[in-house]
Amino acid sequence: MKSLKRALIYGLFVWLIPFLVSFLIFPLKTSNPPLFESIMPVVITICTVLFAVSYIGKLEVNMFREGILLGIIWLAISLLLDLLLFMQGPMKMTFADYMMDIGLTYLIVPAITVGLGCLKGKYYGEH
């Protein structure tokens, strides 16, 4: 990794910003569940794209590899922090319920980071 510290900090924000948005719009979860379920992947996507562009944009080599590692790290951060809250915290969800309701959405993260890393790598003749 070019900058593990930056990757970890960005990964925390990729999780924290959607978490804060979900907290703010949580009343929609009961009053209009489809709207809530539509907003959250959009927020995750926007955060991931912004932070991935910032991280990968500064790279000059190993863009594809960095995109893979970044996606794995950010996915792990999001799942770990969520699982602490949703399985052990106030929500008390089972792992299966969590994955069906929330967890699979985080696959957006590595899809974006790997795609951006691949694209930048091809653009700069890395592949």
C-alpha positions in Angstrom: 0.0 0.0 0.0 1.2 3.4 -0.9 -0.3 5.0 2.3 -1.9 2.6 4.8 -2.6 5.4 7.1 -4.5 7.4 4.5 -6.3 4.3 3.3 -7.5 3.6 6.9 -8.6 7.2 7.5 -10.5 7.4 4.2 -12.0 4.0 5.0 -13.3 5.3 8.3 -15.0 8.2 6.5 -16.4 5.9 3.8 -18.2 4.1 6.7 -18.8 7.1 9.0 -20.5 9.5 6.5 -23.2 6.9 5.4 -23.7 5.9 9.0 -24.4 9.5 10.0 -26.7 10.0 7.0 -28.6 6.8 8.0 -28.9 8.1 11.5 -30.3 11.4 10.3 -32.8 9.8 7.9 -33.7 6.8 10.1 -37.3 7.8 10.5 -37.7 6.9 6.8 -36.8 3.3 7.7 -40.3 2.9 9.1 -42.3 5.6 7.3 -40.9 5.0 3.8 -38.5 1.9 3.7 -38.0 1.9 -0.1 -36.8 5.5 0.0 -34.4 4.7 2.8 -33.1 1.6 1.0 -32.6 3.7 -2.1 -30.8 6.6 -0.5 -28.2 4.5 1.4 -26.5 2.8 -1.6 -26.3 6.2 -3.3 -24.6 7.7 -0.3 -22.2 4.8 0.0 -21.4 5.1 -3.7 -20.8 8.9 -3.6 -18.5 8.5 -0.5 -16.6 5.7 -2.1 -16.1 7.4 -5.4 -14.9 10.7 -3.7 -12.4 9.0 -1.4 -11.2 6.5 -4.0 -10.6 9.2 -6.6 -8.7 11.2 -4.0 -6.6 8.1 -3.0 -6.1 6.5 -6.4 -5.7 9.8 -8.2 -2.4 10.5 -6.3 -0.9 7.1 -7.4 1.6 6.7 -10.2 2.2 3.0 -10.0 0.3 -0.2 -8.9 -3.1 1.5 -9.4 -5.0 -1.8 -10.0 -3.3 -3.5 -7.0 -4.0 -0.5 -4.8 -7.6 -0.5 -5.9 -8.0 -4.1 -4.9 -6.3 -3.5 -1.5 -8.3 -0.3 -0.9 -11.5 -2.1 -1.6 -10.7 -5.0 0.7 -9.6 -2.6 3.5 -12.6 -0.4 3.2 -15.0 -3.3 3.0 -13.5 -4.8 6.1 -13.7 -1.5 8.0 -17.3 -1.0 7.1 -18.3 -4.6 7.9 -16.4 -4.7 11.2 -17.8 -1.4 12.5 -21.3 -2.2 11.4 -21.2 -5.7 12.9 -20.1 -4.2 16.2 -23.1 -1.9 16.2 -25.7 -4.2 14.6 -24.9 -7.6 16.3 -23.5 -6.5 19.6 -25.0 -3.0 19.9 -28.6 -1.8 20.2 -29.9 -3.4 17.0 -29.1 -7.0 17.9 -29.4 -8.4 14.4 -28.2 -11.9 13.5 -25.3 -12.1 11.0 -27.6 -13.5 8.3 -30.2 -10.7 8.8 -27.4 -8.1 8.8 -25.9 -9.4 5.5 -29.3 -9.5 3.8 -30.3 -6.1 5.0 -27.1 -4.1 4.9 -23.9 -6.1 4.5 -24.2 -6.9 0.8 -24.6 -3.3 -0.1 -20.9 -2.7 0.9 -19.8 -4.8 -2.1 -20.3 -1.5 -3.9 -17.0 -0.4 -2.3 -14.5 -2.8 -3.8 -16.4 -2.7 -7.1 -15.7 1.0 -7.3 -12.1 0.9 -6.0 -11.1 -2.0 -8.2 -12.8 -0.4 -11.2 -11.1 3.0 -10.7 -7.7 1.3 -10.1 -8.1 -0.7 -13.3 -9.2 2.3 -15.3 -6.3 4.5 -14.1 -3.9 1.7 -14.6 -5.0 1.2 -18.2 -5.0 4.9 -18.9 -1.4 5.2 -17.7 -0.3 2.0 -19.5 0.1 -0.1 -16.3 -1.6 -3.2 -17.8 
